[in-house]
């Protein structure tokens, strides 16, 4: 079930449906609004599909994606073939990132966010420290 606060933020996007896919970098699922997914697809469409590496990327990136709707009670049904790779069982965490919602196994999520906290300050400085837009 999507949290009410999240549904409010998504507003009318909730009624348009979602795209669910496996994450590339972490053992979680990524839930995109149709509008956000279309932005991603617009970038992918610019790739030349007659280059083998591009075609391989496109195939792997879109493998297993599912189109989902939210039901009248605010729930989404996660297909079993996507639950296993993410280790989703009983306790899950739903969190949002900049452009998608992540669905995590509770244990995996806390392990991921607590991993390597000592280097997080260095990572923050590296990624955000030279960003002139923050000034």
ChimeraX attribute file (.defattr): number of C-alpha atoms within 10 A of each C-alpha:
attribute: neighborCount
match mode: 1-to-1
recipient: residues
	/A:1	12
	/A:2	13
	/A:3	11
	/A:4	10
	/A:5	9
	/A:6	14
	/A:7	15
	/A:8	11
	/A:9	10
	/A:10	12
	/A:11	10
	/A:12	10
	/A:13	15
	/A:14	18
	/A:15	15
	/A:16	12
	/A:17	19
	/A:18	22
	/A:19	19
	/A:20	25
	/A:21	20
	/A:22	23
	/A:23	16
	/A:24	11
	/A:25	6
	/A:26	14
	/A:27	19
	/A:28	25
	/A:29	25
	/A:30	24
	/A:31	26
	/A:32	21
	/A:33	21
	/A:34	18
	/A:35	14
	/A:36	16
	/A:37	16
	/A:38	13
	/A:39	10
	/A:40	12
	/A:41	13
	/A:42	11
	/A:43	9
	/A:44	15
	/A:45	10
	/A:46	9
	/A:47	14
	/A:48	11
	/A:49	14
	/A:50	8
	/A:51	9
	/A:52	10
	/A:53	12
	/A:54	15
	/A:55	14
	/A:56	11
	/A:57	14
	/A:58	16
	/A:59	11
	/A:60	11
	/A:61	15
	/A:62	13
	/A:63	11
	/A:64	14
	/A:65	14
	/A:66	16
	/A:67	14
	/A:68	19
	/A:69	16
	/A:70	16
	/A:71	13
	/A:72	8
	/A:73	8
	/A:74	13
	/A:75	12
	/A:76	15
	/A:77	10
	/A:78	14
	/A:79	12
	/A:80	9
	/A:81	9
	/A:82	18
	/A:83	17
	/A:84	12
	/A:85	13
	/A:86	18
	/A:87	17
	/A:88	22
	/A:89	11
	/A:90	7
	/A:91	9
	/A:92	15
	/A:93	16
	/A:94	19
	/A:95	14
	/A:96	13
	/A:97	8
	/A:98	5
	/A:99	12
	/A:100	17
	/A:101	18
	/A:102	21
	/A:103	24
	/A:104	24
	/A:105	20
	/A:106	16
	/A:107	13
	/A:108	17
	/A:109	20
	/A:110	12
	/A:111	10
	/A:112	12
	/A:113	10
	/A:114	10
	/A:115	11
	/A:116	9
	/A:117	11
	/A:118	9
	/A:119	9
	/A:120	13
	/A:121	10
	/A:122	12
	/A:123	12
	/A:124	10
	/A:125	11
	/A:126	11
	/A:127	10
	/A:128	12
	/A:129	11
	/A:130	10
	/A:131	10
	/A:132	7
	/A:133	6
	/A:134	7
	/A:135	5
